[in-house]
Structures are given as structure tokens and as C-alpha cells.
């Protein structure tokens, strides 16, 4: 429908046409504030125009979908979508259990812990596990690994990939004796080929890379996980202007969330821990401050308990807070051996 | 920006040998290039011994698992261990007579520089950048940087107040970042030594703050922690811990007799532990310090 035929006042029509809006359909994805800026009118008036236009177009077309708020979804649709949501296994069943099946796609998950607790190990494990094919209950995707600390070791990734390939061979031997077509084992080097590795040496590079990811994932649609190991390192040096740091981090967090939603990728952000002084005592907190804690949808803290490693869900909109032991073995992340013993004893 | 293809990288990171097959096997090949390895120990455990030895082994050709390059030794603890270096030159010459004939002195390929303050170290590292670009002109074809020790630089100049601590940890990250960018650009192996502090809390209560597995962090019967705290621990890629214990051996009468010490021989048992490393499990290995250098002890023998 053309603007000229719409039930708007003549001056409004004039403004719209001179701004280039000749058809009402063009207005469907315009926000009121944007329109107000473009036509140099008040926001209230812009809203009025959009309302009139949408009423007009609704009476004309029979479709019930509201075109004016583009991209809106009902909660029911979202629930159905979430049920089909795939998760990336951590290779530890206890850890997967508290996560509701694994690291969820479309969300930003932050994982923090002291040095040596296994953050990098978990990162490499996820980069490998995301490649498990559909037939084996995986995603069959690729991984982006952004290394800011230089802790990524190729031979370690190779070890974990080998173990993952062995596990898959074992699985097919046990459960699909008849299917010989699935016998083709993924070679460890294939796993490595599907990890896009970026080494980042400064915070400007880090921000530039995250801005670039949108384009990169558009070109590589099969990327299903983005791992940043760690988000923190370059932001802990020499920031005199803390307000600037907060702004940069905030912008980065928004972009990561957008990536997660837009492409349905799991964004895994590894963070360091620091001591925080409050109420006269020191205690442990994830680095980058309070404003950053809003940046992630889920927060998992890895910590020591006695001689065991534990994962604890600190924040999540859908998961209850729980903790589970896990261990880091030669094969990668696995269940804690003592936990298995306990179950056997019972 | 294009991602690196992991297959085009050499599947195995380059390692610098420690000059001892047992220790090399224990560390998965030696000290990895492109990464920061920290050696933590109380004084007299062999930090400097091990780092001096590395200055020599880095010069070995690639087929002997060396880096075939010079090394840089930045020291902050005085005096410079000249006598020990001379001893090692001799033993090194006798073990590799062809490579280091009398015309070629291994000391020509070891560069040293003292650093008194953290700022000093930062300046040296910044200046190094332009020098490393032209290895032929400056003769600085460096593949190994040893900083002995990082703790000495930071333990005196900073007060225990929030402003200083913040400045200190910001410096940690800055130094670490420069080191890592050197390491990355030129494939340099970086070794940093660190001191220890006594651990004050007896209970395991503060399990959140602890780094790595505490069990191994005993030396001379005391529980210790690496100096410089949590934020520095975030700056290194691998942490190795050297411990020393006095063990009583050779008790022949069953009961050690304090009056007659002839039957009791005390021996220092030194161990090297992996506290954390991206490529190694938590493990430990015994070693000895001899005149010719640091060597691992095979547990089976």
C-alpha cells in the first residue's frame, strides 16, 4: 500500500515521502525513535504514524502476524524452540547433568576458576565435542577458538581429539553392530581442521576480532561454538580509565549475546578469578567487576573441594544452582573417579 | 583476520631440552616455546641451577632437541652466578666436544642483563622488541628468555595498600602480555622463576583461593605458596614447583641412634612437580643437582 493512500494527515504524508518512505511496508521494521530522528518530529508523533499505518495495513491484510514488531516471538514459540535446542556435552556426565545436558547453544556461558583448575582443558574439550556428528548425538559443527593467553597446546587438543574418536568408535561397536556404514572413524586431524584458531595479542585486536566474528560466522555457517580463552587477560593490564574498560566490555558482551542469538552458536567465555575486598575480608570473585557479571547468561565457577575439582552453577535463568565433581584426565574432561566409586558402593 | 589452520602448525610445539632425557620425558619434551613456564621454589632448591642449564641447552642444535639459538638471562638477584656458569661451561664442553670446540665459547651466546625494578624489566622487554626484529644485526637471535627472579622485583617496591596492589597486578599483566607477544612472534620459550611465601592458614578452608593441588606444595617440611599471589598465577601458562625434603636413609640398626650418627645418613630429596600446565597432568619427578648440572632420577632404578 502506498503512503499516499494511507489515512495519515497530509503533512505527515509529505514528510514520509520526502524521507523516502513511499510504501507502508517500508515502515514495518522502523523503530519510532529512528523515524522521529529521520522526519525531525517528536517521538510521540512518530509512534502515532506507525500506529495508524499498522492499523491500516492490518485491516487490509488478513495475516495475524504482527509485522510492526519484527522478530517478536511468543513465549510458547520460544519454549518449543528451546526444546529443540542442542547442547554440547562436556564429556562428564555429572557436569552435563547440572547443565541440563551440556553447554547450551544460543546462550553466553561464562566459566571461571583459579589457574590450573581446567578452564583451558574444558575449552579444548568443547571445541572437540562440538564436532561429534549427529549420528552420535552431537552437533556436527565447527569451533572458533580465540586464545588470548597462549595456553592452547596443539598436542593436547590432539590427545583429546583422539580420545573422543576412540569413544565414538567404542559407541558404534557397542550399539550399532549392524551398521557398517558408520564405521568410518573421524581422524584426530579432522578434529583439528575444524577448529578455527585465533591468537589475539592485545585488547584492540580482541575487540576487532569479535566485531569480525559476525561476518566470519556468516561465511562459515557450521560454526556452533565460540570459545574465548580468556576474555580477561588483556583487560587486566593498565586500564587507568575504568569507565572506558566497562564500556568496552559492555559493548563486547552485547556483541557476543547477539552472535549467540543470531547464529544459534554457543558462546563460551572463560574468565579468571580475583580476590574481592568487602565487609573487611577478602573473598574470591570472577574478574572484571560487577558490571561484567551481567554479560553472561550462565555463570559456572570451577573450584577445588579437597582434592577434587567441582563445577558450580552460580547464575542461570533456567538451571538450579548445583555443583558436580569432574576430573581432568589424559583423555580430557571426565567424571570424577571418586564419584563413580560412591555410586557403586550404594 | 584469518584463523590459523591447526594442521599447518607443527603438530608438536617446539620444546627446549633440559639436557636430561628423564626430565625431558617428564615434561613432555622440555620447556615449551611460545609459552611462559614458571619455576617456583624456596631458595636453594635449584631454580637458578635449572635456568642456567637451560641457557646452555637452548644452544644445542635442533636434532638434539635444543633451539639452536642464543638465550637471554635477566637477573634481579645478586650476585650473578659466574662461578657456576664457568663450571657448567666445562661440563657442557666435555659432553658436547664437537659442537663446542675451544674456538666457540657457549658464553658468547648467553646475553645477560640485570634488572633492579619492575619498571626496569618492563623497559628492557620493550626495547627488546625492536632488537629482536633484526636478529642478524644485533646478534640477538634469541629463543629463550629467563627471568630470575620475578619475585625479587615485586616484593620490595610495593606497599600493602589497595592502590599499590592494583598497580602491581596491572604491571604483572603488562609484563606477561609483552612476554607472550615476544614468545608468539618469534617462538621464544620463556622461563620465569618465582619465590615462595609460607602458607599461613593450616586448614584447607580457603580452597577457593588455592591454585593447583596443594599436596605437593611442601618443601623442607613447610607448606608454602608461590609468591605474588593469584593475579600473577593468571599470567603464566605452566607452573612447576621444586621441592626439597630431608630424608633419613641407610638406617642399619632399625632405630636411628642420635649419638652414633654413622649409621644415619641424611640425604636431600629434591622433586619437581607440575602444579598446572595446559599439556601436562599433575605429577612429580625426583631430581638431583650434580656438578655437571641438574638431572632427573629414574624411579625404577
Interface residues (C-beta under 8 A of the other chain):
Chain A: X114 X115 X116 X120 X121 X144 X149 X150 X151 X152 X153 X154 X155 X156 X157 X158 X189 X192 X193 X195 X196 X197 X198 X199 X201 X202 X208 X209 X212 X216 X232 X233 X234 X236 X237 X238 X239 X272 X273 X274 X275 X277 X283 X284 X303 X304 X305 X306 X307 X328 X329 X330
Chain B: X1 X3 X4 X5 X6 X7 X9 X10 X11 X12 X13 X28 X32 X34 X35 X36 X162 X169 X170 X173 X174 X176 X177 X180 X181 X183 X184 X204 X207 X208 X209 X210 X211 X212 X213 X215 X229 X230 X231 X233 X234 X236 X237 X239 X275 X276 X278 X279 X281
